[in-house]
Amino acid sequence: MKYRSKPKIVDAEQWLGSQESWLKILEMGLEDWDPGELGSYTFYIKTLEGDMIASAGDWIIKGIKGEFYPCKPDIFEASYEPV
């Protein structure tokens, strides 16, 4: 049997490693994160599946239940379009 995803609208900002993109991500409500010791262009996001690394270029998505998670640019482009 085949299934299609239900349409959903999410908030997302691309993490570009800049202060401007970081402020936009924080404005979405991201609170559960940790800079760790990964360097200035990466950080950990505490997701429902555990800690995930967000790297510069990744999209930070706020899901339909208010959860946050990183998404690689190619997956984001294939899965989402502007509304």
C-alpha positions in Angstrom: 0.0 0.0 0.0 1.2 3.5 -0.8 0.7 6.6 1.4 1.1 10.4 0.7 2.1 12.8 3.5 -0.7 15.1 4.7 -0.1 18.7 3.7 1.3 20.7 6.6 2.8 24.1 7.1 5.9 24.6 9.3 8.0 27.5 10.3 11.6 27.2 9.2 14.8 29.3 9.0 18.1 28.4 7.4 21.1 28.4 9.8 23.7 30.4 7.9 26.2 30.7 10.8 25.4 34.4 11.1 24.0 36.4 14.0 21.1 37.4 11.9 20.1 33.8 11.1 20.6 32.8 14.7 18.2 35.6 15.9 15.6 34.4 13.5 15.8 30.9 14.8 15.5 32.1 18.4 12.5 34.2 17.4 10.8 30.9 16.3 11.0 29.8 19.9 14.0 27.4 20.0 15.0 26.9 23.6 16.4 23.4 23.9 19.8 23.7 22.3 23.4 23.3 23.3 26.5 24.8 21.7 28.5 21.8 22.7 32.1 21.8 21.6 31.4 21.5 17.9 32.6 25.0 16.8 30.8 28.2 16.0 28.9 27.0 13.0 27.3 23.9 14.6 25.1 23.3 17.7 23.0 20.5 19.2 19.2 20.7 19.1 17.3 18.5 21.6 14.7 16.8 19.5 12.0 14.2 20.2 14.5 11.6 18.9 17.5 12.8 21.0 20.2 15.4 20.4 20.9 16.2 16.7 23.6 18.3 15.2 22.7 21.4 13.2 25.4 22.6 10.9 25.6 25.9 8.9 23.4 25.5 5.9 20.8 23.3 7.6 17.2 24.4 7.9 15.8 24.6 11.5 12.2 23.5 11.4 9.5 24.0 14.0 7.2 21.0 13.7 3.4 20.9 14.0 3.7 20.1 17.7 6.2 22.9 18.5 9.2 20.6 18.3 12.4 21.6 16.5 14.8 19.6 14.4 17.5 20.3 11.7 17.0 19.3 8.1 19.7 19.2 5.4 19.2 21.7 2.5 18.6 19.0 -0.2 16.0 17.2 1.9 14.3 20.5 2.8 14.2 21.6 -0.9 12.6 18.2 -1.9 10.1 18.3 0.9 9.0 21.9 1.3 8.0 24.9 -0.8 7.2 28.5 0.3 3.6 29.4 1.0 
